[in-house]
Amino acid sequence: MTTTEINLLADQAVLAGHAGRDQDAVRLWRQVLGAEPNHVPALTALGQRAFRAGDLPAAHAAFKLLVEINSNDLQQWINLALICQGLKDEAGEERAIKGALTVDAMDLVGLILRANLLERQGKTHQAATAYGAAATVSPPMDRLAPDLRPAVLHAMAHRDLYQKNFGTFMDQYLAPHYQSFSSEKLDRFRDSIDILVGRKHRYESLSMMYHYPRLLPVEFFERVEFPWLDRIEAATSVIRDEFLQILRADSHESDGFGASGGASESGFTPYITYPNDVPLNQWAELNNSPSWSAFHLYKMGEIVAENAAKCPQTMALLGCAPTPTQPGRTPAAMFSLLKPKTRIPPHTGVSNVRLVTHVPLIIPEGCGFRVGNTTRQWAPGKAWVFDDTIEHEAWNDSDQLRVVLIFDIWHPQLSVAEREMIAAMSAGLNAFQGQIGGFDL
């Protein structure tokens, strides 16, 4: 039989199948195979029909031949794995899954099939790893094919239960060891266990513009490392009063702020001010919005004279801090206002050479701040220092205004020489670009 005749029979078989004449289609496909035993469309059609009819041995023979003909056909490997599963041929199923994942190691269906096989075999640890891989590569549920959602949900549930059991086991196993060192500070070790068992995420310094290697990334630094903060904390009421005077000068309101924040916001600017022709991503809602605003004291390395003149005691207190000097970039300092029912989305800062200090001034209930795995609530008079190149976010779920004095400082691990070189680098960057500035708090 010539190639033309074989192609004509194949076309007739397809038409018969579309017309619902299954017996004719089978007869024609078999004629094709009689003339060309490795005819892929014929083997596929007959293999699928045998599978639907429950004739798994016949389906197995067809799809086994198909993967021998083309070992790079991912779908045929998947089909063969499902048939082997139906035949309870675990060895064949494992080979077929391996064949599929050899073609594409990230294939979601292949990963789910591998995890399911390992679970049926009672291989708990391997199954958890495989289900974790499937959950990782899966797209979000709203973009997942509906027939795959139950399998992915099972993968996530299996992974989460395994991690929970793992964590419980490690807690119990390590309990006597913790007791042996009860007087020691083991926060870092406890965090490492939480990351190991999936209770916490691993967060690293992700400087958006300038990253300085080998600086220790710490979510919140120990308060005792910054003794100069004592004076600033002690003057919290002074700083707060100066801030309130700024608001009252325009609003003629008391400090019992309502949902509006109680100020006309003269002298305040939205914290996020991107032009409309750039991607806004997570900042779309807050861009050019007074919901998160700032009263700048230093901006892009320059004092904002008109604003600074309104709070001389605050400016004097800022002189206690080890202020970073990067021409056109730092120092930066501001009163940060977060209006009621406003959330600042997770983000990272521009450079790890500086840290960020918060001095809480007006903190209603329902406010919070997260850096990496650590969540804290502000308390007036209790300052903290954190690395803003680690993912962080803030929220004000109350019905009142939240106000924090924010300013940057040098990372304490930088030597005087390194600080001078960073300042020189910033000046050089300005010279190269022909402009001053590039980042702020």
Summary of the structure (lengths in Angstrom):
residues: 441
radius of gyration: 32.3
end to end distance: 77.9
largest distance: 99.1
contacts: 1316
relative contact order: 0.08
helix: 49%
strand: 15%
